[in-house]
C-alpha cells in the first residue's frame, strides 16, 4: 500500500506541518519545464489524496495544453510513473502544496523541493547531487528506481526541447 499524500494548505504559513520553513517557488528560478512539472505533480497529488475529484484528468489536460499536443499525454504518463515510483519508495507521507490555493501554491514544501532538485540535477547531469536529493526525498530508502524514472522523464522532455 502506498503512503497517502497530505496537502500543506491548511494555513498560509511559511512553515510546513513539521515547522520547517517552506521555500518560495519564485526563488527557485524554475524554467518553463520545471514549472510545468511542479504544477502537474501537484495536480496528481490532489488526485492521490482525493481520488473522488478525478484530478488526474486535470493533470493530463494541463500537460496537453503546456506541451506539444503529440507529447502531452506521454509526458503526463511519465510524470505519473516517476511520482508513483517515488511514493512507493518513501515510507512516509509526501507533503505537497495544493495547487487550488493561490496563496499556498507560492510555497514549496521540503518534499517538493527535493523532488524538483532531483529532477533539476538530473537535467544538469549532476548525478551525485541528484542522488543526494533523491535520498532525502526517499527518506534514506534506495532511490535507484526513482532516479531511473526521473531520467526517463528527462529523456522525454529532451526529445522535443533539443
mmCIF file of the C-alpha atoms, coordinates in Angstrom:
data_MODEL
# 
_entry.id   MODEL 
# 
loop_
_atom_site.group_PDB 
_atom_site.id 
_atom_site.type_symbol 
_atom_site.label_atom_id 
_atom_site.label_alt_id 
_atom_site.label_comp_id 
_atom_site.label_asym_id 
_atom_site.label_entity_id 
_atom_site.label_seq_id 
_atom_site.pdbx_PDB_ins_code 
_atom_site.Cartn_x 
_atom_site.Cartn_y 
_atom_site.Cartn_z 
_atom_site.occupancy 
_atom_site.B_iso_or_equiv 
_atom_site.pdbx_formal_charge 
_atom_site.auth_seq_id 
_atom_site.auth_comp_id 
_atom_site.auth_asym_id 
_atom_site.auth_atom_id 
_atom_site.pdbx_PDB_model_num 
ATOM 1   C CA . UNK A 1 1   ? 0.000   0.000  0.000   1.00 0.00 ? 1   UNK A CA 1 
ATOM 2   C CA . UNK A 1 2   ? 1.458   3.359  -0.949  1.00 0.00 ? 2   UNK A CA 1 
ATOM 3   C CA . UNK A 1 3   ? 1.590   6.221  1.537   1.00 0.00 ? 3   UNK A CA 1 
ATOM 4   C CA . UNK A 1 4   ? -1.028  8.911  1.391   1.00 0.00 ? 4   UNK A CA 1 
ATOM 5   C CA . UNK A 1 5   ? -0.189  12.450 0.403   1.00 0.00 ? 5   UNK A CA 1 
ATOM 6   C CA . UNK A 1 6   ? -1.122  15.389 2.531   1.00 0.00 ? 6   UNK A CA 1 
ATOM 7   C CA . UNK A 1 7   ? -1.729  18.902 1.284   1.00 0.00 ? 7   UNK A CA 1 
ATOM 8   C CA . UNK A 1 8   ? 0.041   21.581 3.253   1.00 0.00 ? 8   UNK A CA 1 
ATOM 9   C CA . UNK A 1 9   ? -2.558  24.246 2.603   1.00 0.00 ? 9   UNK A CA 1 
ATOM 10  C CA . UNK A 1 10  ? -4.278  24.193 5.977   1.00 0.00 ? 10  UNK A CA 1 
ATOM 11  C CA . UNK A 1 11  ? -2.696  27.574 6.699   1.00 0.00 ? 11  UNK A CA 1 
ATOM 12  C CA . UNK A 1 12  ? -0.937  30.167 4.597   1.00 0.00 ? 12  UNK A CA 1 
ATOM 13  C CA . UNK A 1 13  ? 2.075   29.844 6.858   1.00 0.00 ? 13  UNK A CA 1 
ATOM 14  C CA . UNK A 1 14  ? 5.654   29.969 5.663   1.00 0.00 ? 14  UNK A CA 1 
ATOM 15  C CA . UNK A 1 15  ? 6.216   26.844 7.744   1.00 0.00 ? 15  UNK A CA 1 
ATOM 16  C CA . UNK A 1 16  ? 5.099   23.338 6.917   1.00 0.00 ? 16  UNK A CA 1 
ATOM 17  C CA . UNK A 1 17  ? 3.337   20.972 9.315   1.00 0.00 ? 17  UNK A CA 1 
ATOM 18  C CA . UNK A 1 18  ? 6.721   19.906 10.748  1.00 0.00 ? 18  UNK A CA 1 
ATOM 19  C CA . UNK A 1 19  ? 7.689   23.526 11.434  1.00 0.00 ? 19  UNK A CA 1 
ATOM 20  C CA . UNK A 1 20  ? 10.218  23.693 8.592   1.00 0.00 ? 20  UNK A CA 1 
ATOM 21  C CA . UNK A 1 21  ? 10.384  26.881 6.578   1.00 0.00 ? 21  UNK A CA 1 
ATOM 22  C CA . UNK A 1 22  ? 8.871   26.484 3.126   1.00 0.00 ? 22  UNK A CA 1 
ATOM 23  C CA . UNK A 1 23  ? 10.718  27.938 0.150   1.00 0.00 ? 23  UNK A CA 1 
ATOM 24  C CA . UNK A 1 24  ? 9.101   30.330 -2.278  1.00 0.00 ? 24  UNK A CA 1 
ATOM 25  C CA . UNK A 1 25  ? 8.583   28.884 -5.746  1.00 0.00 ? 25  UNK A CA 1 
ATOM 26  C CA . UNK A 1 26  ? 9.678   32.198 -7.295  1.00 0.00 ? 26  UNK A CA 1 
ATOM 27  C CA . UNK A 1 27  ? 13.047  31.999 -5.530  1.00 0.00 ? 27  UNK A CA 1 
ATOM 28  C CA . UNK A 1 28  ? 13.819  28.671 -7.211  1.00 0.00 ? 28  UNK A CA 1 
ATOM 29  C CA . UNK A 1 29  ? 14.019  30.223 -10.698 1.00 0.00 ? 29  UNK A CA 1 
ATOM 30  C CA . UNK A 1 30  ? 12.415  27.230 -12.341 1.00 0.00 ? 30  UNK A CA 1 
ATOM 31  C CA . UNK A 1 31  ? 12.446  27.186 -16.105 1.00 0.00 ? 31  UNK A CA 1 
ATOM 32  C CA . UNK A 1 32  ? 9.262   26.519 -18.049 1.00 0.00 ? 32  UNK A CA 1 
ATOM 33  C CA . UNK A 1 33  ? 9.624   22.726 -17.999 1.00 0.00 ? 33  UNK A CA 1 
ATOM 34  C CA . UNK A 1 34  ? 10.275  22.717 -14.242 1.00 0.00 ? 34  UNK A CA 1 
ATOM 35  C CA . UNK A 1 35  ? 7.269   24.971 -13.610 1.00 0.00 ? 35  UNK A CA 1 
ATOM 36  C CA . UNK A 1 36  ? 5.053   22.658 -15.633 1.00 0.00 ? 36  UNK A CA 1 
ATOM 37  C CA . UNK A 1 37  ? 6.464   19.595 -13.848 1.00 0.00 ? 37  UNK A CA 1 
ATOM 38  C CA . UNK A 1 38  ? 5.706   21.101 -10.437 1.00 0.00 ? 38  UNK A CA 1 
ATOM 39  C CA . UNK A 1 39  ? 2.152   22.051 -11.414 1.00 0.00 ? 39  UNK A CA 1 
ATOM 40  C CA . UNK A 1 40  ? 1.475   18.634 -12.945 1.00 0.00 ? 40  UNK A CA 1 
ATOM 41  C CA . UNK A 1 41  ? 2.885   16.846 -9.899  1.00 0.00 ? 41  UNK A CA 1 
ATOM 42  C CA . UNK A 1 42  ? 0.668   18.896 -7.615  1.00 0.00 ? 42  UNK A CA 1 
ATOM 43  C CA . UNK A 1 43  ? -2.391  18.045 -9.693  1.00 0.00 ? 43  UNK A CA 1 
ATOM 44  C CA . UNK A 1 44  ? -1.540  14.349 -9.414  1.00 0.00 ? 44  UNK A CA 1 
ATOM 45  C CA . UNK A 1 45  ? -1.023  14.716 -5.653  1.00 0.00 ? 45  UNK A CA 1 
ATOM 46  C CA . UNK A 1 46  ? -4.545  16.126 -5.329  1.00 0.00 ? 46  UNK A CA 1 
ATOM 47  C CA . UNK A 1 47  ? -5.786  13.074 -7.247  1.00 0.00 ? 47  UNK A CA 1 
ATOM 48  C CA . UNK A 1 48  ? -3.883  10.738 -4.898  1.00 0.00 ? 48  UNK A CA 1 
ATOM 49  C CA . UNK A 1 49  ? -5.226  12.489 -1.789  1.00 0.00 ? 49  UNK A CA 1 
ATOM 50  C CA . UNK A 1 50  ? -8.757  12.968 -3.064  1.00 0.00 ? 50  UNK A CA 1 
ATOM 51  C CA . UNK A 1 51  ? -9.488  10.335 -5.730  1.00 0.00 ? 51  UNK A CA 1 
ATOM 52  C CA . UNK A 1 52  ? -13.114 11.395 -5.925  1.00 0.00 ? 52  UNK A CA 1 
ATOM 53  C CA . UNK A 1 53  ? -12.001 14.660 -7.580  1.00 0.00 ? 53  UNK A CA 1 
ATOM 54  C CA . UNK A 1 54  ? -10.514 12.766 -10.539 1.00 0.00 ? 54  UNK A CA 1 
ATOM 55  C CA . UNK A 1 55  ? -7.797  15.424 -10.633 1.00 0.00 ? 55  UNK A CA 1 
ATOM 56  C CA . UNK A 1 56  ? -5.612  13.087 -12.671 1.00 0.00 ? 56  UNK A CA 1 
ATOM 57  C CA . UNK A 1 57  ? -7.709  14.271 -15.630 1.00 0.00 ? 57  UNK A CA 1 
ATOM 58  C CA . UNK A 1 58  ? -6.667  17.857 -14.876 1.00 0.00 ? 58  UNK A CA 1 
ATOM 59  C CA . UNK A 1 59  ? -3.019  16.763 -14.869 1.00 0.00 ? 59  UNK A CA 1 
ATOM 60  C CA . UNK A 1 60  ? -3.358  15.186 -18.307 1.00 0.00 ? 60  UNK A CA 1 
ATOM 61  C CA . UNK A 1 61  ? -5.236  18.197 -19.706 1.00 0.00 ? 61  UNK A CA 1 
ATOM 62  C CA . UNK A 1 62  ? -2.648  20.530 -18.228 1.00 0.00 ? 62  UNK A CA 1 
ATOM 63  C CA . UNK A 1 63  ? 0.192   18.628 -19.951 1.00 0.00 ? 63  UNK A CA 1 
ATOM 64  C CA . UNK A 1 64  ? -1.691  18.531 -23.237 1.00 0.00 ? 64  UNK A CA 1 
ATOM 65  C CA . UNK A 1 65  ? -2.021  22.327 -23.088 1.00 0.00 ? 65  UNK A CA 1 
ATOM 66  C CA . UNK A 1 66  ? 1.503   23.034 -21.804 1.00 0.00 ? 66  UNK A CA 1 
ATOM 67  C CA . UNK A 1 67  ? 3.485   20.760 -24.127 1.00 0.00 ? 67  UNK A CA 1 
ATOM 68  C CA . UNK A 1 68  ? 3.319   19.893 -27.813 1.00 0.00 ? 68  UNK A CA 1 
ATOM 69  C CA . UNK A 1 69  ? -0.032  18.192 -28.465 1.00 0.00 ? 69  UNK A CA 1 
ATOM 70  C CA . UNK A 1 70  ? 1.520   14.897 -29.536 1.00 0.00 ? 70  UNK A CA 1 
ATOM 71  C CA . UNK A 1 71  ? 3.696   14.782 -26.383 1.00 0.00 ? 71  UNK A CA 1 
ATOM 72  C CA . UNK A 1 72  ? 1.302   15.979 -23.651 1.00 0.00 ? 72  UNK A CA 1 
ATOM 73  C CA . UNK A 1 73  ? -0.292  12.684 -22.619 1.00 0.00 ? 73  UNK A CA 1 
ATOM 74  C CA . UNK A 1 74  ? 3.036   10.830 -22.782 1.00 0.00 ? 74  UNK A CA 1 
ATOM 75  C CA . UNK A 1 75  ? 4.660   13.465 -20.571 1.00 0.00 ? 75  UNK A CA 1 
ATOM 76  C CA . UNK A 1 76  ? 1.801   13.235 -18.061 1.00 0.00 ? 76  UNK A CA 1 
ATOM 77  C CA . UNK A 1 77  ? 2.218   9.455  -18.022 1.00 0.00 ? 77  UNK A CA 1 
ATOM 78  C CA . UNK A 1 78  ? 5.992   9.784  -17.441 1.00 0.00 ? 78  UNK A CA 1 
ATOM 79  C CA . UNK A 1 79  ? 5.411   12.235 -14.586 1.00 0.00 ? 79  UNK A CA 1 
ATOM 80  C CA . UNK A 1 80  ? 2.820   9.909  -13.062 1.00 0.00 ? 80  UNK A CA 1 
ATOM 81  C CA . UNK A 1 81  ? 5.231   6.977  -13.314 1.00 0.00 ? 81  UNK A CA 1 
ATOM 82  C CA . UNK A 1 82  ? 8.028   8.964  -11.625 1.00 0.00 ? 82  UNK A CA 1 
ATOM 83  C CA . UNK A 1 83  ? 5.673   10.048 -8.821  1.00 0.00 ? 83  UNK A CA 1 
ATOM 84  C CA . UNK A 1 84  ? 4.345   6.540  -8.258  1.00 0.00 ? 84  UNK A CA 1 
ATOM 85  C CA . UNK A 1 85  ? 7.864   5.133  -8.026  1.00 0.00 ? 85  UNK A CA 1 
ATOM 86  C CA . UNK A 1 86  ? 8.734   7.862  -5.502  1.00 0.00 ? 86  UNK A CA 1 
ATOM 87  C CA . UNK A 1 87  ? 5.540   7.276  -3.495  1.00 0.00 ? 87  UNK A CA 1 
ATOM 88  C CA . UNK A 1 88  ? 6.159   3.541  -3.201  1.00 0.00 ? 88  UNK A CA 1 
ATOM 89  C CA . UNK A 1 89  ? 9.799   4.081  -2.231  1.00 0.00 ? 89  UNK A CA 1 
ATOM 90  C CA . UNK A 1 90  ? 9.342   6.569  0.604   1.00 0.00 ? 90  UNK A CA 1 
ATOM 91  C CA . UNK A 1 91  ? 7.972   5.189  3.853   1.00 0.00 ? 91  UNK A CA 1 
ATOM 92  C CA . UNK A 1 92  ? 6.086   8.312  4.963   1.00 0.00 ? 92  UNK A CA 1 
ATOM 93  C CA . UNK A 1 93  ? 3.542   10.782 3.699   1.00 0.00 ? 93  UNK A CA 1 
ATOM 94  C CA . UNK A 1 94  ? 4.562   13.210 0.963   1.00 0.00 ? 94  UNK A CA 1 
ATOM 95  C CA . UNK A 1 95  ? 3.517   16.740 1.868   1.00 0.00 ? 95  UNK A CA 1 
ATOM 96  C CA . UNK A 1 96  ? 2.591   18.929 -1.071  1.00 0.00 ? 96  UNK A CA 1 
ATOM 97  C CA . UNK A 1 97  ? 1.108   22.330 -1.673  1.00 0.00 ? 97  UNK A CA 1 
ATOM 98  C CA . UNK A 1 98  ? -2.416  22.231 -3.030  1.00 0.00 ? 98  UNK A CA 1 
ATOM 99  C CA . UNK A 1 99  ? -2.479  23.961 -6.433  1.00 0.00 ? 99  UNK A CA 1 
ATOM 100 C CA . UNK A 1 100 ? -6.085  25.035 -5.851  1.00 0.00 ? 100 UNK A CA 1 
ATOM 101 C CA . UNK A 1 101 ? -4.915  27.509 -3.184  1.00 0.00 ? 101 UNK A CA 1 
ATOM 102 C CA . UNK A 1 102 ? -3.299  30.522 -4.864  1.00 0.00 ? 102 UNK A CA 1 
ATOM 103 C CA . UNK A 1 103 ? -1.677  31.864 -1.706  1.00 0.00 ? 103 UNK A CA 1 
ATOM 104 C CA . UNK A 1 104 ? -0.371  28.442 -0.701  1.00 0.00 ? 104 UNK A CA 1 
ATOM 105 C CA . UNK A 1 105 ? 0.931   27.434 -4.114  1.00 0.00 ? 105 UNK A CA 1 
ATOM 106 C CA . UNK A 1 106 ? 3.546   30.179 -3.946  1.00 0.00 ? 106 UNK A CA 1 
ATOM 107 C CA . UNK A 1 107 ? 5.431   27.960 -1.489  1.00 0.00 ? 107 UNK A CA 1 
ATOM 108 C CA . UNK A 1 108 ? 7.260   24.648 -1.816  1.00 0.00 ? 108 UNK A CA 1 
ATOM 109 C CA . UNK A 1 109 ? 7.236   22.002 0.852   1.00 0.00 ? 109 UNK A CA 1 
ATOM 110 C CA . UNK A 1 110 ? 10.627  20.439 1.631   1.00 0.00 ? 110 UNK A CA 1 
ATOM 111 C CA . UNK A 1 111 ? 9.472   17.270 -0.135  1.00 0.00 ? 111 UNK A CA 1 
ATOM 112 C CA . UNK A 1 112 ? 8.524   19.208 -3.260  1.00 0.00 ? 112 UNK A CA 1 
ATOM 113 C CA . UNK A 1 113 ? 11.895  20.923 -3.170  1.00 0.00 ? 113 UNK A CA 1 
ATOM 114 C CA . UNK A 1 114 ? 13.739  17.568 -3.007  1.00 0.00 ? 114 UNK A CA 1 
ATOM 115 C CA . UNK A 1 115 ? 11.633  16.276 -5.897  1.00 0.00 ? 115 UNK A CA 1 
ATOM 116 C CA . UNK A 1 116 ? 12.339  19.303 -8.044  1.00 0.00 ? 116 UNK A CA 1 
ATOM 117 C CA . UNK A 1 117 ? 16.039  19.410 -7.136  1.00 0.00 ? 117 UNK A CA 1 
ATOM 118 C CA . UNK A 1 118 ? 16.403  15.748 -8.074  1.00 0.00 ? 118 UNK A CA 1 
ATOM 119 C CA . UNK A 1 119 ? 14.905  16.472 -11.483 1.00 0.00 ? 119 UNK A CA 1 
ATOM 120 C CA . UNK A 1 120 ? 16.946  19.652 -11.957 1.00 0.00 ? 120 UNK A CA 1 
ATOM 121 C CA . UNK A 1 121 ? 20.219  17.916 -11.086 1.00 0.00 ? 121 UNK A CA 1 
ATOM 122 C CA . UNK A 1 122 ? 19.490  15.028 -13.462 1.00 0.00 ? 122 UNK A CA 1 
ATOM 123 C CA . UNK A 1 123 ? 18.839  17.522 -16.252 1.00 0.00 ? 123 UNK A CA 1 
ATOM 124 C CA . UNK A 1 124 ? 22.175  19.172 -15.462 1.00 0.00 ? 124 UNK A CA 1 
ATOM 125 C CA . UNK A 1 125 ? 23.962  15.813 -15.488 1.00 0.00 ? 125 UNK A CA 1 
ATOM 126 C CA . UNK A 1 126 ? 24.907  16.163 -11.805 1.00 0.00 ? 126 UNK A CA 1 
ATOM 127 C CA . UNK A 1 127 ? 24.107  12.625 -10.722 1.00 0.00 ? 127 UNK A CA 1 
ATOM 128 C CA . UNK A 1 128 ? 25.735  12.848 -7.273  1.00 0.00 ? 128 UNK A CA 1 
ATOM 129 C CA . UNK A 1 129 ? 23.610  15.862 -6.362  1.00 0.00 ? 129 UNK A CA 1 
ATOM 130 C CA . UNK A 1 130 ? 20.533  14.191 -7.872  1.00 0.00 ? 130 UNK A CA 1 
ATOM 131 C CA . UNK A 1 131 ? 21.253  11.085 -5.780  1.00 0.00 ? 131 UNK A CA 1 
ATOM 132 C CA . UNK A 1 132 ? 21.652  13.164 -2.606  1.00 0.00 ? 132 UNK A CA 1 
ATOM 133 C CA . UNK A 1 133 ? 18.309  14.934 -3.139  1.00 0.00 ? 133 UNK A CA 1 
ATOM 134 C CA . UNK A 1 134 ? 16.651  11.630 -4.067  1.00 0.00 ? 134 UNK A CA 1 
ATOM 135 C CA . UNK A 1 135 ? 17.926  10.050 -0.839  1.00 0.00 ? 135 UNK A CA 1 
ATOM 136 C CA . UNK A 1 136 ? 16.366  12.898 1.130   1.00 0.00 ? 136 UNK A CA 1 
ATOM 137 C CA . UNK A 1 137 ? 13.152  12.612 -0.878  1.00 0.00 ? 137 UNK A CA 1 
ATOM 138 C CA . UNK A 1 138 ? 13.002  8.832  -0.417  1.00 0.00 ? 138 UNK A CA 1 
ATOM 139 C CA . UNK A 1 139 ? 13.882  9.178  3.282   1.00 0.00 ? 139 UNK A CA 1 
ATOM 140 C CA . UNK A 1 140 ? 17.018  7.075  3.080   1.00 0.00 ? 140 UNK A CA 1 
ATOM 141 C CA . UNK A 1 141 ? 15.473  4.281  1.022   1.00 0.00 ? 141 UNK A CA 1 
ATOM 142 C CA . UNK A 1 142 ? 17.216  3.206  -2.184  1.00 0.00 ? 142 UNK A CA 1 
ATOM 143 C CA . UNK A 1 143 ? 16.343  5.870  -4.773  1.00 0.00 ? 143 UNK A CA 1 
ATOM 144 C CA . UNK A 1 144 ? 17.611  3.906  -7.812  1.00 0.00 ? 144 UNK A CA 1 
ATOM 145 C CA . UNK A 1 145 ? 14.156  3.251  -9.301  1.00 0.00 ? 145 UNK A CA 1 
ATOM 146 C CA . UNK A 1 146 ? 13.099  6.850  -8.689  1.00 0.00 ? 146 UNK A CA 1 
ATOM 147 C CA . UNK A 1 147 ? 16.274  8.181  -10.315 1.00 0.00 ? 147 UNK A CA 1 
ATOM 148 C CA . UNK A 1 148 ? 15.730  5.874  -13.311 1.00 0.00 ? 148 UNK A CA 1 
ATOM 149 C CA . UNK A 1 149 ? 12.140  7.099  -13.714 1.00 0.00 ? 149 UNK A CA 1 
ATOM 150 C CA . UNK A 1 150 ? 13.345  10.696 -13.417 1.00 0.00 ? 150 UNK A CA 1 
ATOM 151 C CA . UNK A 1 151 ? 15.991  10.127 -16.093 1.00 0.00 ? 151 UNK A CA 1 
ATOM 152 C CA . UNK A 1 152 ? 13.318  8.641  -18.348 1.00 0.00 ? 152 UNK A CA 1 
ATOM 153 C CA . UNK A 1 153 ? 11.182  11.742 -17.794 1.00 0.00 ? 153 UNK A CA 1 
ATOM 154 C CA . UNK A 1 154 ? 14.151  13.964 -18.627 1.00 0.00 ? 154 UNK A CA 1 
ATOM 155 C CA . UNK A 1 155 ? 14.682  11.998 -21.858 1.00 0.00 ? 155 UNK A CA 1 
ATOM 156 C CA . UNK A 1 156 ? 11.013  12.501 -22.726 1.00 0.00 ? 156 UNK A CA 1 
ATOM 157 C CA . UNK A 1 157 ? 11.459  16.269 -22.373 1.00 0.00 ? 157 UNK A CA 1 
ATOM 158 C CA . UNK A 1 158 ? 14.749  16.211 -24.269 1.00 0.00 ? 158 UNK A CA 1 
ATOM 159 C CA . UNK A 1 159 ? 13.012  14.591 -27.245 1.00 0.00 ? 159 UNK A CA 1 
ATOM 160 C CA . UNK A 1 160 ? 11.204  17.823 -28.091 1.00 0.00 ? 160 UNK A CA 1 
ATOM 161 C CA . UNK A 1 161 ? 13.290  20.530 -26.416 1.00 0.00 ? 161 UNK A CA 1 
ATOM 162 C CA . UNK A 1 162 ? 16.524  19.974 -28.304 1.00 0.00 ? 162 UNK A CA 1 
# 
